[in-house]
Amino acid sequence: MELFKIFKKQEKSKNVAKERLKLVLVHDRADLSPRFLDMIKTDIIRVISEYAEIDEEGLDIKLTRMKKDGDLTPISALVANIPLVKINNMDRN
Amino acid sequence: MENEKKGTAIVITSGKGGVGKTTTSANVGSGLAILGKSVVVVDADIGLRNLDVVLGLENRIVYDIVDVVEKNCRLKQGLIRDKRFDNLYLLPAAQTRDKSAIKPEQMIELINELKEIFDYIIIDCPAGIEQGFQYSIAGADQAIIVTTPEISAVRDADRVIGILEAKGLHNPKLIINRIRPEMVKRGDMMNREDIEDILAIDLLGIVPDDEEIVISTNKGEPAVIERRSLAGNAYMNISRRIIGEEVELLDLDNNGEGKFTKILKLLFSK
């Protein structure tokens, strides 16, 4: 295993910096408290669960900043990544 | 009111200290003056005065910004005229006071007065996001964020962008300072695109890490004046962009030279 490490290309340090920075900024930018974000998360799980089975471990909700289509001032956006295990077959009337 | 102007106030800020706010203020101020604009650079870093030495004007200070705000002297008495350009002035910081000496409302009043005299008011903001930062941004119409390609500086820049936005100072422009092209090439330093990608604001310019900045600071002559260096040229380009000219970014990979100059040099080098 150690041998493989030698051949494995060394990760560029700027990529390490960029990834670390992105993670740190997600938290910095979240002006909402972790508790508040957690409350949102719980509620989203509750609502989605009525329609589908969610992989709760893989659920990821975070605040980020993005530019809108018109290339205007960046705005805050709540990004939710909700892995669905199975959609509930509902009887649609 | 015959020569009443309506100048633009631009605050130079960064959050983190030591990224080049004062150097940028001195060079952009001088650059705008070279372009024929009337300019005042305001040192808002009360207690840690430095813009005077970077501009080589430290021996001419009589009054300072706090004297002006407290009305111990008239505004024009506080303004120091530059040695080289008679359309460039400095309003120095007070050295023996602290940041509590000025309130945001006083700063707004001062900047409004300066706007009637000058085309551009360049405010050199102190590091941090406390009192000094708060009054420095109070009277500004626009903001320039200075950062370096390091995690800590970019993080602080992001924080400052957020605060400016909340205070109603929209669309700040970015200067990335102290880029080292050889490290970028190696993949050991974030490049322009990486930082633009993260901060998501418009780029005003890139400035390479340059020994000439140290030398020019030693002498008290901003690098933009002689323009023997890449950094000096970078600051001139930034000044041109501020007045609305379209100038291409320096090509740092080729020492700032375009392909044509490079070919010429190759042809005539031997």
HADDOCK unambig.tbl for C-alpha pairs under 7 A between the chains (distance, minus, plus):
assign (segid A and resid 12 and name CA) (segid B and resid 187 and name CA) 5.34 0.50 0.50
assign (segid A and resid 12 and name CA) (segid B and resid 188 and name CA) 6.14 0.50 0.50
assign (segid A and resid 13 and name CA) (segid B and resid 187 and name CA) 6.53 0.50 0.50
assign (segid A and resid 13 and name CA) (segid B and resid 188 and name CA) 5.02 0.50 0.50
assign (segid A and resid 14 and name CA) (segid B and resid 187 and name CA) 5.72 0.50 0.50
assign (segid A and resid 14 and name CA) (segid B and resid 188 and name CA) 4.92 0.50 0.50
assign (segid A and resid 14 and name CA) (segid B and resid 189 and name CA) 4.97 0.50 0.50
assign (segid A and resid 14 and name CA) (segid B and resid 190 and name CA) 5.10 0.50 0.50
assign (segid A and resid 17 and name CA) (segid B and resid 151 and name CA) 6.34 0.50 0.50
assign (segid A and resid 21 and name CA) (segid B and resid 151 and name CA) 6.06 0.50 0.50
assign (segid A and resid 21 and name CA) (segid B and resid 155 and name CA) 6.96 0.50 0.50
assign (segid A and resid 25 and name CA) (segid B and resid 155 and name CA) 6.81 0.50 0.50
assign (segid A and resid 73 and name CA) (segid B and resid 171 and name CA) 6.59 0.50 0.50
assign (segid A and resid 74 and name CA) (segid B and resid 200 and name CA) 6.82 0.50 0.50
